[in-house]
């Protein structure tokens, strides 16, 4: 994309915001939402518009993990590395995806088809191990399933079918009504 086209896109997005300091994060989110990342030109234009030094804007953007400074692939694979996922094999899944896609975590393929990243926790521990591909959650993964998902994106050039929704498992807790040896619940 040419610099003038990038600048035009950014300027159009900036029109939706007043140039106040409190709008920095929403502006950064809007630019990244439209462009997929925060190009250098965006930081410069946001600085000019808000009259906030580029260094401060970069400081805000680099503080939050949601912001990217490099272009990402068409499909973003995010592997959970949380405790439940780790215990259930997310490291093996990540290694398999690195082999299958051909990049390490934090990288994007040369053809800009895939980006691979990890996250501390996706909050879907009951489905561990979990991966998100383009905002769709895939749970109860195995290395075979992860490889098949990567291949389906590569072959079809589009998203595979979302996972089937299943009923959550019933968890029965056998807890006493009172804690023995305490006065809880009494006057």
N, C-alpha and C positions, 0 to 999 in steps of 0.2 A: 504494500500500500504506500502510495506517495506521501511525502511529508505534508503537502498542501491538503490532501484528502483527509489525512489524520487530523490535522488542525481544524478543518471544517467540521468534522464529526465531534471533536471535543468542544468546539465553540458552540455548536448546537445544543450539546448536553448542558453546558454551563448556563445557558439561558433559562433553564428550569430551576436555578438556585440563586439565592442572593449571595453576595460575596462575603458572607460572615464566616468567622472562624468555626462556629458550631456546625457548619455545613461541610467541613473538610471530608469527613468519613462518608457521608452520603454522596458527595461528588466523586470521591475515589471509587465507591461501589458502582455508581452509574457508569463511569468511564470503563471500568473493568468489565462490567456486565455487557457493555456494547462491543468492546474491543478484545475481551478475553484476557487482557493483562494491562499493566500500566506502562505504556511506552514513555520514553524520556520526554517527548514532546508534550505529553499530558501533564507531567509534573511542572514543566515550564509554563504551560498555559494556565494551569490552576494557580500557580504562584502569581502570574501577572494579573489574573482576574481577582484573586482574593487579597493581593498585596501582602501575602505571607511568604517569607523566604522559602526557596526550594528545599533547603536543608530541613526546615521544620516539617514540610509536607512529606519529604522522604522519611523523616523520623517517625511520623505517624504511620505511614504506609508500611514501613519495615517492621514496626512493632507488632502489627496484627498479621497472623499467619494466613488470613484470607486473601491478602493481596499478593499479586505476582508481578515480577518485573521482566519476565521473559514470556514469549508466546507459548501457548499450550496446544496440545493436539486436539483433534476433533473429538476424540473420546478420552475422558479422564478416568483412569482406574485408581481408586483410593482404597488402599488396604488398611484395615484396622489393626493396630498393634497393641490394643488394650489388653489387660490381664486375661480376661476370659478368652479372647481371640488368640492371644499368645499361647495359652495353655492348650488350646485346641488346634494349633498348627498354623497360625497365620504366617510364621516365618517360612514354612515350606511353601505356602501358597505364593508368598512374595517372590521367593527364589524361582518358582515355576513360571510366574508371570514375567520375571526379568529375562528368563531364557526364551520364553515364547514370543514376547514383544520385542526383545532385543535391546532394552535399555534398563538402566538401574533406577531405583527410586529417586525422584527429583528430576528426571530427564524426560525428554520428548524425542520421539523417533524422527529421523531425518525427513520422512514424508509427511510429518505433522499429523499423522493419523492417531497416534497414541501418546498420552502422557501417563506416567506412573508415579504415584505418590503414596505416602503413608500418613496416618493420622494417629494421635495418641489414643483416642477412643471415639467411636461413632455412636455409642449409647444404645446399641442393639445387642447387648450381651447374651440375651436368651437365644439369639440366632447364631452365635459364634461358631466358627469364624465367619466374619462378615467383610464384604467389599461393596463399595458403591461405584457404579459406572454411570456417569452422566446423570446423577441424581436418583438413580434407581438402586435400591438396596438388594443385594444378593446374599442370602444367609445359608448356614449349614454347608459351607463350601468344602470341597476337597480339591486336591491339586488337579484331578481329572476334570472337575466341573469348571475350575478357573481357566484351565487350558482351553476347554470347549467354548467358554464365553469369549475368550480372546479371539479364537478362530472364527467364531460366528460374526464378530464385528469386522474382522479382516475380510472374510469371504463375501458377506452380504453388503458390506459398506454401510450398514445401518444397525440399529439397536436390535438385539435379540428380544424375544418375547419376555415380558417381565415375569418374575417368579410367581407361581401360583400362591394365592393367599391361603394360609392354613389356619385352623383354629389354634389359639394358644393352648399350651398344655395346662391342665389344672394342677395347681400346686396346693396341697393340703398341709397346713401348718397345725400341728397339735400343740397349741400353747395353752397354758393354764390361764384361768380368768384372773388370778391374783399372783403376785410374786410372794412366795412364802417368806415369812420372817420380816415383813414390812407392814406398815400401817397404811399403805396406799389404798385409797378407796373407802377409808373409814373416817368417821368424824370424831 
